[in-house]
């Protein structure tokens, strides 16, 4: 197998792959602060395209306070040419709607961010968008050009997003500051596994989030 193209793995996503949620509202203006989230299927499609379906896997384990942990493993090639499974963990609480499915999805999104997938969303500028009478966005929030896949400046921005202290690795900010696409929750751990690795609960469990 060939080594993983991590620049491609961490590349920008087209707007159709993003979901938007209001995280703060203003009764005075009738607008909400929009936060961008990656669709889980877009994450899986990126992993399939860059790593190959046979070279990545996810597994889940119980998290603290009834939450869930997701371990996202990628088979990578070391400098000596040998391949090994590397797993990065993150977690989330169950959601209010479709609690288990929502918890699995959220945990996987956060585990993907550990690999740099979608981490650039932390750098998106604040955006207040009008709401309709149902409390939903009256228009689709816009992605700045420099965060779109075809922009030639994207390579430099992606590299900056991966540098500790650049702002991309900071936790969610208050509404008056830059806002991360999600609040960090759950426990994080990075562990190296062999091909027959075990989850934190001692059982190997492998799922594909639908």
C-alpha positions as CSV (number, residue, x, y, z in Angstrom):
1,X,0.0,0.0,0.0
2,X,1.1,3.6,-0.5
3,X,1.5,6.2,2.2
4,X,-1.5,8.5,3.1
5,X,-1.7,11.9,1.5
6,X,-2.5,13.9,4.7
7,X,-2.8,17.2,2.8
8,X,-5.6,15.7,0.8
9,X,-7.1,14.2,3.9
10,X,-7.2,17.6,5.6
11,X,-8.3,19.5,2.5
12,X,-11.3,21.9,2.4
13,X,-14.8,20.5,1.7
14,X,-17.3,21.9,-0.8
15,X,-20.3,23.8,0.8
16,X,-22.7,20.9,0.1
17,X,-20.8,18.8,2.6
18,X,-21.4,21.2,5.5
19,X,-24.2,21.5,7.9
20,X,-25.1,24.7,9.8
21,X,-26.5,25.2,13.2
22,X,-27.4,28.3,15.2
23,X,-25.4,28.5,18.4
24,X,-26.5,31.9,19.6
25,X,-29.5,34.2,18.7
26,X,-30.3,37.9,18.8
27,X,-33.9,38.8,19.4
28,X,-33.1,42.4,18.5
29,X,-31.8,41.6,15.0
30,X,-33.6,38.3,14.4
31,X,-30.3,36.7,13.4
32,X,-28.3,33.7,14.7
33,X,-24.6,33.0,14.9
34,X,-24.0,30.1,12.5
35,X,-21.5,27.3,13.2
36,X,-20.4,24.9,10.4
37,X,-20.3,21.1,10.9
38,X,-19.2,18.4,8.6
39,X,-21.7,15.8,7.4
40,X,-20.6,12.3,8.6
41,X,-21.0,10.8,5.2
42,X,-18.6,13.4,3.8
43,X,-16.0,12.3,6.3
44,X,-16.4,8.7,5.3
45,X,-16.2,9.6,1.6
46,X,-13.0,11.5,2.2
47,X,-11.5,8.6,4.1
48,X,-12.5,6.2,1.3
49,X,-11.0,8.5,-1.4
50,X,-7.7,9.3,0.4
51,X,-7.0,6.1,2.4
52,X,-9.1,3.5,0.7
53,X,-12.0,1.7,2.3
54,X,-9.8,-1.1,3.5
55,X,-7.3,1.2,5.3
56,X,-9.5,3.0,7.8
57,X,-12.0,1.9,10.5
58,X,-13.9,3.2,13.5
59,X,-14.9,1.7,16.8
60,X,-16.9,2.9,19.7
61,X,-16.7,2.5,23.4
62,X,-18.8,3.9,26.4
63,X,-17.7,7.4,27.4
64,X,-18.1,9.3,30.7
65,X,-21.6,10.3,31.9
66,X,-23.3,8.1,29.4
67,X,-21.5,9.5,26.4
68,X,-19.6,7.7,23.6
69,X,-16.0,7.5,22.5
70,X,-15.1,7.0,18.9
71,X,-11.7,5.7,17.8
72,X,-10.8,6.5,14.2
73,X,-8.0,4.3,12.9
74,X,-6.0,4.7,9.7
75,X,-3.5,2.3,8.4
76,X,-0.3,4.3,7.8
77,X,3.1,3.4,6.4
78,X,6.1,4.0,8.6
79,X,9.4,5.3,7.3
80,X,10.7,1.7,7.2
81,X,7.9,0.7,4.8
82,X,5.9,-1.3,7.4
83,X,2.2,-0.5,7.9
84,X,0.5,-0.1,11.2
85,X,-2.9,1.0,12.5
86,X,-2.9,4.4,14.3
87,X,-6.0,5.3,16.3
88,X,-7.1,8.7,17.6
89,X,-10.0,9.0,20.0
90,X,-12.5,11.6,20.9
91,X,-16.0,11.6,22.4
92,X,-19.4,13.2,22.6
93,X,-22.6,13.1,24.6
94,X,-25.7,11.5,23.2
95,X,-27.9,14.1,21.5
96,X,-31.5,15.1,22.3
97,X,-32.8,13.9,19.0
98,X,-32.1,10.3,18.0
99,X,-29.8,10.2,21.0
100,X,-27.7,7.1,20.2
101,X,-27.3,7.8,16.5
102,X,-26.6,11.5,17.2
103,X,-24.0,10.5,19.8
104,X,-22.2,8.1,17.4
105,X,-22.2,10.7,14.6
106,X,-20.9,13.5,16.9
107,X,-18.2,11.3,18.3
108,X,-17.0,10.3,14.9
109,X,-16.8,13.9,13.7
110,X,-14.7,14.8,16.6
111,X,-12.4,11.8,16.2
112,X,-12.0,12.9,12.5
113,X,-11.0,16.3,13.7
114,X,-8.2,14.7,15.6
115,X,-6.8,13.6,12.2
116,X,-7.2,17.2,10.9
117,X,-10.4,16.4,8.9
118,X,-12.5,19.6,9.0
119,X,-10.3,21.2,11.6
120,X,-10.1,24.4,9.5
121,X,-13.7,25.1,10.4
122,X,-12.4,26.5,13.6
123,X,-10.9,29.4,11.5
124,X,-14.2,30.4,9.8
125,X,-15.1,34.0,10.7
126,X,-18.3,34.7,12.8
127,X,-21.4,34.9,10.6
128,X,-24.8,36.2,11.8
129,X,-27.6,34.9,9.5
130,X,-31.3,35.9,9.5
131,X,-33.8,33.4,10.9
132,X,-37.2,32.6,9.5
133,X,-40.4,32.2,11.6
134,X,-39.5,28.6,12.4
135,X,-36.2,29.5,13.9
136,X,-34.2,28.1,10.9
137,X,-31.8,30.0,8.7
138,X,-33.6,32.1,6.2
139,X,-30.6,31.8,3.9
140,X,-27.6,29.5,3.6
141,X,-24.5,30.8,5.4
142,X,-21.6,31.5,3.1
143,X,-18.1,30.1,3.1
144,X,-15.4,32.7,2.4
145,X,-13.6,32.1,-0.9
146,X,-10.3,31.3,0.8
147,X,-11.9,28.3,2.5
148,X,-13.2,26.8,-0.7
149,X,-11.4,23.9,-2.3
150,X,-10.5,25.6,-5.6
151,X,-8.8,28.7,-4.0
152,X,-5.0,28.6,-4.7
153,X,-4.3,30.0,-1.2
154,X,-5.9,27.0,0.5
155,X,-2.7,24.9,0.8
156,X,-1.1,27.6,3.0
157,X,-4.2,28.0,5.1
158,X,-4.5,24.2,5.6
159,X,-0.9,24.1,6.8
160,X,-1.5,27.0,9.2
161,X,-4.6,25.2,10.5
162,X,-2.5,22.3,11.6
163,X,0.1,24.4,13.5
164,X,-0.4,24.4,17.3
165,X,-1.1,27.9,18.5
166,X,-2.3,29.1,15.1
167,X,-5.9,29.4,16.5
168,X,-7.3,26.2,14.8
169,X,-6.4,24.1,17.8
170,X,-8.1,26.3,20.4
171,X,-11.5,25.4,22.0
172,X,-14.7,27.0,21.1
173,X,-14.8,30.8,21.6
174,X,-17.5,33.0,23.0
175,X,-19.9,34.5,20.4
176,X,-17.9,37.7,20.4
177,X,-14.8,35.8,19.3
178,X,-14.1,33.1,16.7
179,X,-16.4,30.2,17.2
180,X,-15.4,26.6,16.7
181,X,-17.7,24.3,14.8
182,X,-18.4,22.3,17.9
183,X,-17.6,22.4,21.6
184,X,-14.9,20.0,22.7
185,X,-16.5,17.2,24.8
186,X,-15.5,13.8,26.0
187,X,-12.1,12.4,26.5
188,X,-9.3,12.4,24.0
189,X,-6.7,9.7,23.7
190,X,-4.2,8.7,21.0
191,X,-3.0,5.1,21.0
192,X,-1.2,3.0,18.5
193,X,-2.8,-0.3,17.7
194,X,-1.6,-3.4,15.8
195,X,-3.9,-4.9,13.3
196,X,-5.6,-6.8,16.0
197,X,-5.8,-3.8,18.4
198,X,-8.4,-3.5,21.2
199,X,-10.7,-0.7,22.2
200,X,-10.6,0.9,25.7
201,X,-13.3,-1.5,26.9
202,X,-11.1,-4.5,25.9
203,X,-13.3,-5.5,23.0
204,X,-12.7,-4.8,19.4
205,X,-15.8,-3.2,17.8
206,X,-15.9,-1.8,14.4
207,X,-18.7,0.2,12.9
208,X,-19.4,2.4,9.9
209,X,-21.5,5.4,10.8
210,X,-24.5,5.5,8.4
